[in-house]
Amino acid sequence: MDRRTLHWLYWFSVMLAIALVAYQIYLNFFEKDFTAEHTIQIEKIESTLKDRESYRFAVLGNINNSVGIFERKIIPLLNKEKYDFVVSAGNAVSNGGEDKYRAIYRTLSRLNMPYLLAFGPQEESRIGGFRFYDHFGPYHFSFKAGNSRFIFLDSTGTTDFGWQRRWLNKELNSTQEPNSFVFSAHPFYPVDKAGLFGLTDEYLLADDEERTRIAALIEQFGVDAVFSTNLPQFDRQTHNGTHYIITGGAGGLIIDNDRSHHHFVSVDVEGDQITIEQRQLNIAQPPFWRTLESFWFFVHSLFYVGYLNFILLVTIVVAIAIWLRNRIFTEQDYYPNFDMDPDALKNARLRIAMFTNNYLPFIGGVPISIERLRQGLLQQRHKVLVVAPAYPTANKTKHGILRVRTLIPFGKGKSFRLANIFSPALYKQVLRFKPNIIHVHHPFWLGSVGLFIGRRLNIPVIYTYHTRLEHYAHYVPLPSALFRNLASHAIVRRFANRCDGVIVPTESAEEYLRTIGVKRRVLVQPTGIDLQKFDAVAEDRINLLRQEHAPNGERILISISRLGREKNIDFLLDAIALLKESKLPPFKLLILGDGPERNRIQGKINQLGLRSSISLLGSVPPERVPEYCRAGDLFLFASRSETQGMVILEAMASGMPVVAVRSSGIDDIVENGVNGFKTPPSKQQWCERIKQILDNEPLHKQLSENAKLTASNYSIKCFSEHVHQFYAQILTAARQLEK
């Protein structure tokens, strides 16, 4: 069987399982095939016994939806011997599920005589009480037929026992018939339970006091017989002239000995003479055949009684079998396809459609990374279309940028724009562009649109993992722990595995993806930086910035970060306050970036008395960032939410050593004692490293030179070339599969 057929068979099994569950819900809450069945059956019994003083009926207990015993053995016998009617003393169903009620109704319809059911614990289980009431009638009732009174009690306690006792007293007090019978699923008197699975006294009716009061009432009025079940045995006792019969062998589990065996009770009425006898079923078999038949009856009952459960079970087994076949018997090749020519598309000019939820003029790591990749690909003469939200200050006519109208702007200054993914123009223009590969930069919204279009066009989709979503839980309208610990990772895993390839900026990011279960091909490729911009900064611009922000020769510290909770700015401020208390020469920290926490952060700066030491410069245009970096002596970074510290590479390109808190995106770039230092989230250690660099000029110089060497390996040209090679590999693999 080919893989495509198995795929469809698997999903057919899943959909069938869903349909069966839905049908179960439908049966429970919507379908009503039979109602108030006892009304019909009582009328039949009254008609059958009209003006008769002689008749016979059968009493059974613990049918438990039995097919092998009750339906196959007992019903044919009852029909053959022509009983006038049949009574279940309780536990006719194996539980109160809707399918079990429908199954017992189908089974009882095979009887050639009327029937009645007492309300027992199995009928009441699994909220079966309302089903019993709907399908058969009240839990306790009484009626006259022939020369007898028949009384049914609710022994489960669903109806208050005090109320039932008063009702029973009234019924018995007004009874004129010479014979009377009571049916109660729970027995009134204890029996010898030795060998019966160690049962407790929970099989008895109510508590001792209430049970004694009801039994006394029954015996006071001379009830002829009380029939009960709830135990897998036959037992007969007489108390004050009333016979108490326990019958529990109509199909449920029995031990198969002298006391516990399959049977029913036959009751003959001749005027006021009543004969009660046990009818034991002779179904003794050799153990092997009994086991074989029990297994067959189990399977048959599962199909006949609970056919929905049976089909559901079969469906699950089929799905598991297919999964096992794919895992065990289908050969897996975990190595690259060496028959595929990796250079087949090396010089091909590609048409790449990129989808992003934020883009320039919005300032952030993701928009800058996308723009650098776009520029690098254009220099290689590829065609690039960026699909991004529209911003009021954006150039809407810029070639190669498709601006999608905004549905909802939100955030401080409405800087975040939720693009209208329902716009037909969006899809028309992307289709008109005719991409042969799609690159998405977020696992939701416009990223999902890119994946959707890629699947419709049958072209590969590449996903760049830019953002650690778990650190953005405070922006999501879900319980923080739920999103941080579960939802964020599930979103990334599911989306990445639906794409054809994934790009990550660092090895630690790749390790994270593998840990959460991403199985797609991964390219580790940091975002490139424009090295020439840092070398081309004029000295007069550097001196001007130094004069503006450090007129008294203070050391300039730089930090570039969006002012959001996820960027760990509070750690930075507290550490600077600690640093200021030391004997470090005067310094000035310039923080470049803006965000929703700016007012709160400025308030904390004022509160800590750092206004003269820290300046929030707000959002700085990307083209001016090299100037500030060249003017700085040391770069500080506290964020732990990065997949790649792109600003760290920019700082290194300008010759600044780095002191950062160790985290993903940092660990792969910063080397202790080589181009800077990375510390645990300890303010004391962080400050000590800053002091170590600023107090030791030879060390600062060595770290500065090494930082430049590190940054030189991350040019935009190398970045875009490696991404293009990855595109080519994914495209070649996709075309190979189509053959």
N, C-alpha and C positions, 0 to 999 in steps of 0.2 A: 504494500500500500504506500503510495507516494506521500511526501510530506504535506502537500497542499490538501489532500483528502483527509489526512489525520488532523490537520489544522481545523478544517471545517467540521469534522466529526467531534472534535473537542468542544468547539464553541456551540455546536448543536446540543451536546450534552449539558453544557452550562445553561443555555437558554431553556432547555427542557426542564432542568431542575428549577429554574426561576418560575417557569410557567406552572409547574406542579405546586410549588409553594404558594403562588398566587391563587391557584385553584383551591388549595386547602383553606386559605383565608376566605375565599368566596363561599365555600361550603359552611364555614363557621358563622358567617355573618350575613349572608344574603339569601342562600337557597333554602326554601322551606317545602320539602316534598311531602311530608306527612306531619299532621298536627293533631293533638288531642286524641291519639289512637285508642286510649282506654275507653273513651266514650263509645266508640264503635264496638269495641270488644265486649264491654259490659252489656250493651244492648243485645249482642249475639248470645251471651251467656244467659241473660234473662229470658230470651226467646226460647233457647234450647231447654231450659229447666222449667219452663212454665207448666204449672199444675203437675209437676213431677216430684215424687218423694224418693225416688231411687235414681242415682247417677254415680258417676265415678270421675275423679279428676286426678291429675298428676302434679306433684310438687317437685321442683328441681332447685338446686342451689349451686352457685359458682359455675355458671355456664362459661363465663370468661371468653365470649366470642369463639367458642370451640367449633371447629369444623370437623376434625377427625372423630371426636366422640359424640358431641351433641348433634351436629347436623348429619353425620354419616351413619351413626349407630342409634341414637336415642329417638330422633324424629321419625325415622321409618317404623320403629317399634311402636311409638305412640299412635301413629297413623293406622298401623295394622290392627292394633287392639282397640281402636275407636273410642278413645277417652272423650269425655264431653268437653273438657277444657283443660288448659295447662296453666300453672302459676309458677313464676320464678320468684323464689323467696329472697332474692338479692344477688348482686354481682353477676348479672347477665352479661355485662360488658367487661372487657379487660381494663378499660379506663373510660373516663367521660368524654373522650374526644369525639368530634363530630363524625369522623369516619367509622368509629366503633359503634355509634348509635345507628348509623345507616346500615352497617354490616349486620347487626342483630335484627334490625327490621327486615332485611332481606332473608336472613336465616329463618326467622319466625314465620315469614310468609309461606314457608314450605309445610307448615302445619295444616292439617285438614280440620282444625278446630280453633276456637277462640283462645286467647292467651292474655295474661296480665303479668305485670312486672312490679315487684316491691322495690322501693327506693333504698339502695344500699350504698356502702362506702365507695365501691367502684363506679357506680352511677354518678356519685357526687364529685369524684375526683376531677382534676383539671377543669375546673369551673363547669363541670358537666351538669350541675343542678339546673341551670336555666335551659339546657338542652332537653333534659328529662321532662321538665315542666312544659316545654313547648311541644315536644314530640308525643308525649304520652299523657301528661296531666298532672294533677296535684300530687305532692309527696305522700300525703295521708288521705285516705278516703274510705267509704263504707258503702255497701249496697246489699240488697236482698235479692236472692234468686232461689226459686224452688222453696224448700222448707228451711233454708239456711241464711245466716248473716255472715258476710265476708268483710273483714276489717283489715286494712293495710296501714301500718304505722311507719313513720319516718324515724328510723332508728339512728340516723346519722347526727341528730341534734341540729340539723338545719332549721327545723321547726322546734320551738321551745318545748321541752318535755313537760313542763307544768301545764302549758296550754293543751298539749296532746292528752295529758291525763284527764283534764276536765272534759275535753271533747269525748274521750273514750268512755268515761263514766256516763255521759249523757247518751251515747250510742247504745251501750250495753243495758242501761236502765230502761230504754224505750224498745228494746228488742223483744218481739213476740215469737220469733222463730224458735223451734226446738233445738236447732243446731247452730253453733257459731264457731267460726274459725278466725284466728288472728295470724297475720304474716308480718314478721319483723326480721330484717336482715341480721341484726345483732341478737345473739341468744340472751335469755334471761338468767340461766343458771350455768355455773361453771361445769366443765367436764374434765375428764382425765386427758391431759394433753401430752402424756409421756410419748416420746418418739415423734411428735408433730413439730419438728423444726424449732423447738424451744420457744413457742409462742408465749407472749405476755397476756395479761388479762384485758388488754385493749380490745379483744374480740367481743367482749361483753357489752351490753347496752348500758350507756350512761354510767353514773356512779352508783355505788351500792345502795344508797338511800332511795334514789329515784327509781332504780330498777326494782327494788323491793316493793315500793308503793304501787307501781304499775302492775307487777306480778300479782300482788294481793288483790287488786281490783279485778284482774282477769279471773282469778280463782274464785273470788266472791260471787261473781255472776255465772259461774259454771261454764266458762268457755271450754269447748270440747278439745281443741288442739291449737297449739301455737307452733308455727313453722318458721324456722330460722336457717341461716347458712353461716357464712363467714369463717368456717373451719373446713378443711379438706377431709371430712369424715362423716360417718353416720352415728348419731347418738339419740337415745330415747330415754326420757325421764318422765315420771308422773308425780305431780305435786298437787295435793288437795283435789284430786279427780281430774285435773287438766293434764293432757299429754303435751310434753315439750319435745319437739322433734328438730334435730339439727341434720340438715342434708347438704352436703357440699361435694358432690361427686359427679356433676353433670358435664364436666369437660375441663375443669381447671387442674392444676398440679395436684397429684395424689401420691401416696407412698406405695400403694398396691400391697396392702396387707389386710388382716381381718377387720381392722377398724377404718382404714383409709383406702377406699377403692371407688371405682366408678359405679354410680347407682342413681336411681331416682326413687321417689316415694309415691306409692299408689294409694289413693283414698277412695273407699267404697262407702256410699251412704245408702242405707235401706231404712227409710223412715227416720227414727231416732237412733238407729244402730249404725255405728261408724267403725269401719275396719281400716286400719292403717298398717301397711306393710312395706318393707324395703324391697325394691327390685334391683338386686345386684346384677351388674352386667358381666357376662362371662367373656372377657376379652383377654384372658391370660395368653401370653405368647412367649416363646423362647426369648431370652434377653437380646440376642442379636437382631431378630426381626422386630422386636418392640422398639429397639433403638433406631433401626432403619425406618420403621413406620413413623416414629416420633419426629425424626428429622424431615421426612417427607411431608408430614402434616404441618410441621413448622413452616416449611417453605410454601406449601400450598395455602396455609392460613395467611401467611404474610402477603401472598398475592391476592387471595380472595377477600380476606377481611380488611387488610390495609394495603390495597393495591397501589395507592398513591405512594405510600412509604416504600413499597417494593420497587416501583419504577424509579423513585428517587434514589434508592440504594443502588439499583442497577446503573443509573446514570452516573452516580459518583464513582462506582467501580470502573465504568468505561473511561471516565475522565482520568482516573488514577492510572489505569492500564496504559492509556495513550502516553501519559506523562512518563511512566516508567519505561515504556518502549523507546521514547525519544532520549531518555537519559541513559539507558543501559544498552540498548541494541542499535541505536543510531550512532555511527562512528563520529566522534567529535575531533575536529582538527583545530588545535589551539595555537598553531603557528601561522604566520602570514602565508599567503598563497604565493609561492616562489615562481609559479608559472605565469604570474601576472607581471607585465612589464611596467615597472614604476616610472619609466621615462616616457610612457606612451603619450601623456598629456603635458609633458614638461614645458613645451613651448606653446601650448594651446592658449588662445586668448579666451578667458572665461567671462561669463556674464553672472555676476554675483549680486543677489538681492539680500540686503541686511535688514533685520528687524530689531528695533530697540525701543524701550519704553522711555528713555530720556536721551537727549542729544544736545549738542551745542545749539543755542547759546547757554543752555544749562551747564554750569560748571561742575564737573565731577570726574572721578576716575574712569567710569565706564564711557561717557561721551568722548573724553580725550583719547582713550584707547581705540575706540571705533574710528575716530577721525584720523588717527595716525595710520591705522590699518588701511583705511580708504585711500589716503594719500599714497601710501606705499604700493598698493595694488594699481592705482591709476598710473604711477610711474612705470609699472611693468606692462602698461597698455591693456589692462583688463577693463571691462565695463562694470561699474558699480552703481547700484541703486540703494540708497539708504531710506528705509521707511521709518519715520519718526513722528512724534507729536508736533503739532504746530505751536509756536511760541509767538507772542505779540511782537517781539523784536527780531524774530528770525527772518531771513531773506527767503520768501516763499517761492521765488522764481529761480533759485540757485540750481544749476544743472546737476542731476544725479541725486537730488534730495527730494523725496516725496513726503510732503508735510500733510499729516492727517489731522483733520479738525478735532478739536477737543470736546469730549463729552462733559468732563468735570475737572476743573482746576482745583487743587487743594494744596495744603501746606502753607508755610509762611510766605506771604507775597504771592500765593498761588503759583509757586515755582514748579510744582509737580503737575503734569498734564496727563489726564487719562484720555488716550486717543479713542476716536470713534471707530471701533473695529467693525461696525455694522455698515459702514459706508460702501456702497457698490463701486464707487470710483476707485477706492483703494485696490480692490481685487482686479478691476479692469486695467489699471495702469501697471500693476505687477505682471499680469498676463501679457500685456502689450510689450513689456520689457523682455519677455521670454528668457528668464534666467535658466541656467543649467546647473546652478547650485544655490542653496539658500543658507544663510548664516544668521542664526538668532542669538541674541545676547541676554535674554531673560527667559525663565521657564514659565511665563504666564503672559497673558494679555496679548500684546503684539507678537511676542515670542510664540504663543500658541497659534496665532494667525499664520506666521511663517511656516510652522510645522504642518498646519492644515493644508496650505497651498502646496508645500513640497510633496505631501502625500497625494494630493489630487493630480499634480503634474508628474508624479513618479520620478522625482529628482531627489538627490541626496540633501539632507539637512544637517548642518554643523551647528553645534551649540558651544558657546564659550561660557564657562563657569566663572563669572566675575565676582559674585556677591555671596557672602555667607549669610543666608536668609535668617538663620536662627538668631542673629544679633539684631534683627529688625522686628522682633516680636512686639515691641511697644507701638509699632505703627499699624498692627493688624487687629481687627475687631474680634479677636478670639482670646480665650484665656492664655496668658503669657506662657505658662508651662506647657500647655498643649501644643502651641505653635512651635515653641523653641525645641522641645524634646521629641516631637513626633511629626507634626504636619510639615515643617520646613524641610526635613530630610526626605520625607516621602515625596514631596513635590519635586525636589531635585532629582531623586532616584528615578521616579516614573518618567519625567520629561527627558532626562538624559538617555535612558534606555530606549526611548521611542525615536531618538535621533540616530544618524548614521555614524557620527563621530563627535568627539568632545575635545575642546581645547581648554587647557588649564594653564595658569601662569607659573605655577611652581609645583615641585614634586610633592610637597605636603598637601596641596590641593588634590593632586591625583590620588594620594593615599587616602584622603577623606572620601573621595568618590568610590574607590574600591571598597572601603570599609562599609559604606551604606548600601552597597550592592549594585553599583553601576558596572555594566559589563561591556560597554561599547569601546571601540578603539579610542585611545586618548593620546593627544599630542601635548607635551609640556613645552609651552612657548611663552615666555614673558613678553609683555608689551614693550615695543621698542621706544626709544627716546630720540629726539632730534639733537644730536650732539653738537652740531654746528651752531645752533642757537646759543648755547652756553659759551662757546668759544668766541662768538661774535659780539658779546656784550662790551660796549665801550667803557673804558676806565672812568670817564667823566660821569657816566650814569651810576657806576658803582660808588664813586666818591660822593655824588650828590645824595644818594640814599643813605650812606653812612652819616653824612652831615645832618640829614633830616632827622634820623631816628637815634643816632648816637653822637650827639654834638660834642660830648666830653670824652670821647674815645672809649666808650663802653664796648665790651665784647657783645657782638650781635648773635643771638640764638634765633633760629628759624624753625617754625613748625607749620606745616601745610595740612589742613584737615577741614572737612565739613563739620560744622558745629552742631552735631547731633549726639544723642545719648550713646549711640553705639561706638563713638570714637574715643571714649575714655578720657574726655577733656578734664574731668574732675581730678583724675590721678595726676595729670600734667600740672594743674594749678596747685594742688597740695604739695607736690614735689618741689615746684619752684619756690613756694613759701618756705619750705625746709631749706632749700638751697640758699635763699637770701639770708638766712640766719647764720650761715657759715661765713668764713673769712675770704670767700671768693671775691676777686676784683669786681667792680661794677659791671653789670650786664643788662641787656635789654632783649626781651623775648618778643618777636614779631610773629603773630599767628595769622596766617593767610587763609581765608575761607569764610563762608557764611553758612547759616543754617537756622533751624527753628529754635535752637537753644541759645542764640546769641545774647538775648537780654538777660537770661538767667546767668549765663557765664560771666557777663560783664558785672552783674550784681555780686557774684562770688569774688571776682577780682577786687572789687571795691571793698568787700567785707574782709578779705585777707590782707588789705593794705598793699596791693601789688600794682596800683595804677601807674606808678612811676617805672615799674619793671616790665609790664606786659602791655602790649598794644594789640587790639583786635583790628586788623586792617580791612576786614570784609573780603568780598569776592574780588580777586585780582585777575584781570584778563590773562589768558594763557601766555600771550606773547611777552608779558612783563614778568612772569615768574622767573625766568633765567636771571633777570637783573637782581631780584631779591636774594636768590640763591647765591649769586656771586658776591653779594655784599655780606653774607653771613659767615660766621666762623664755625658754627656747629649746628647740626640739624637734630631736632628732638622729635620723637614720635612715640605716642602712647597707645594708639589704637590696637585692639586685638581682634578686629572684625574684618581684616583684609584678606583677600585671596592673593593679592600681590601689592607690595608697597611701591607703586609706581613713582610716587613722590620721593621715595628714598633713592631710587636710581637717578632722578633729576638732581637731588641734592648732591649725590656722589659725582655726577657729571660736572657740577660746578666746583668740585674740590672740597666739599664739606664732609667731614667725618660724621657718623651717625651714632646716636645713642637711642635705642628703641626698646620697648617691652617685647620680650620673646613671644611670638605667636606665628600662626600660619601666614605665609607671605613675607615674613620678616626673616625667618630662620634660614631660608634658602639664599638670601642675598647678603645679609650682614654676617661678617666673620669676625669673631672676637679677637681684638688686638691686631687685625689686618686693615679693615676699613671702618672700624668703629666698634661698638659694644652692644650686646643685647643682654638684657637682664630679666630675671623673674619680675612679677608685678610687685616689687618691693621698692618703695620710695627711697629708702635709705641707700640701697645698692645702686639705684638709678642715679641718685645725686652724686654718689662717690665716683661713678664712671665719668660724669660730666666734669667734676673737679679734676679728676686724673688727667683728662685731655687738656683742659684749659690751663692747668698749672704746669704742664710739661710741653714746652714749645717744640722740641725735637719730635716728641711723640705725635703732636698735632700735625706736624709737617709730613711725617711718614704716613700717618693714616689718611691725610688729604691726598697724597700722591697715589696711594693704593686704591682710594675711592674712585679716582679718575680712571684707573686701569679697569676696575670692576665695571664701571658704566660703559666703557668703550666696547664691551662685548654685546651691548644691547641696542644696536642701531635700528632705526626704522626699516632700513633696507633689508637687514637680516630677518627681522620680524616678519615682514610681508612676504619675503621669499619662502620662509619656512611654512607659513600658513598656506601659500599657494601650492607648495609641494604636498601638503596634507590634503588640500582640495583635490589635487590630481589623483592621489592614492585612493581617496574615497570614491571619486567618480569612476576610476578604472575598475575598482572592486564592484561597484554597482552595475556597470555595463557587463562585467564578467558574469554576474548572476543572471542577467537577462538572457544570456545566450543559451 
